[in-house]
Amino acid sequence: MPTKLWNRNFTLLTFSNFFMCSAYYSLISTLPIYISTELHSSKSVVGLVLASYIVASVLVRPFVGFGLDKYGRKTILIVSLLLYALVFNGYLIAWTVAVMIIVRFIHGLTWGLTTTSNSTVAVDIIPPDKRGQGIGYFGISTTLGMALGPVIGSFIFQQGGYSAMFIAGFIISLASMGMAASMRFTDVVPSKSLEFRFSTLFETTTLLPSFNLLLIMITYGGLLSFVALYGRELGISNPAAFFLIYATGVIGARFTSGKFFDRHGPRMILLVCLSLLIAGFPVLAFLKNPIGFYGAAVILGFGNGVVFPTFQAMINNMVQQNRRGAANSTLFTSVDIGMGAGMILVGSIAQQFSISTAFIVCSVICVAALLFFLFFTIKYYEKNKISFLLEERVKSGIS
């Protein structure tokens, strides 16, 4: 295995992920408003429509992980990206809430396929001793997509309306597929003897850290889905800028955290990040002005910046190569469940009380996630990660 991180495959895959995420996040700031205004839906219905995307991802991910481990990576990744692109055209005919739910559900299936596949391929091509750093850099492409996607979506909407925005998502996604198809795949040896049963769909070793991440993702799902509507309620002139500022915090955190993880592990990183999340949500809820709105974007960006890549590096340090598909699908399933629950929870609380009240609840959930990490997850990780990590380094010729 090559020890150079930025090789041809990693570069192409990282840019492919950036384009894919840009297409996804181009809808984040505009679709909730579209559902609320054009389809005349309440906040709770907005949460349900958005959550249908996540439900679909949850359903498909375990099967993707099994397929990646049994049949290999290349075909699944490329076909999933093609399907992901095609479904953007479905939004053009989503004129009712019912049709929108169907389109979002189908798109969620393809999102589950693509994100599980490309993340597993990324771990395959990252040198083991640079795993924290590599996953962090790969994650920056997601963050840049999150930062630029809403800006791109808002600009295209202002110039050509919703139809132009959906067509642009299709074109951007096709570009993502082209980059992935240009990679030189050196597939890992598939596990042909792997049998299809419930125990092979999930990697049980990773369940505890995955549950810890699920708690955090409840707050992330609620934030992404309702912060644009919250900004409009506060009279913020450009609520989409929240995502750009938020992404700046994420990128700043990820440039420094990867190397720290590889050298010192996840304890201090997650302690700091979760503390920032606990503080950031009250800032967003109580300081109802541009300073509080955009200031919270920085705090929450730094806090959320390395949560997922840190957990992903952890679970991949705990499993063998031919179980990475299942491990990553297990982790992504927890992300989807958490985000879906967050969308529904925040939507329900916002409908009954207010969005700011929902953000306070998110802070409390982050407290629970921090306590779970300190009392359970970190001890479990330290107990299970060392033996195989050393074995993998020996196999890769890394001293």
Buried (B, 14 or more C-beta within 10 A) or exposed (E): EEEEBEBEBBEBBBBBBBBBBBBBBBBBBBBBBBBBEEBEBEBBBBBBBBBBBBBBBBBBBBBBBBBBBBBBBBEBBBBBBBBBBBBBEBBEEBEEBEBBBBBBBBBBBBBBBBBBBBBBBBBBBBBBBBBBBBBBBBBBBBBBBBBBBBBBBBBBBEEEEBEEBBBBBBEBBBBBBBBBBEBEBEEBEBBEEBEEEEEBBBBEBBBBBBBBBBBBBBBBBBBBBBBBBBBBBBEBEEBBBBBBBBBBBBBBBBBEBBEBBBEEBBBEBBEBBBBBBBBBBBBBBEBBEBEBBBBBBBBBBBBBBBBBBBBBBBBBBBBEBBBBBBBBBBBBBBBBBBBBBBBBBBBBBBBEEBBBEBBBBBBEBBBEBBEBBBEBBBEBBEEBBEEBBEEBBEEEEBE
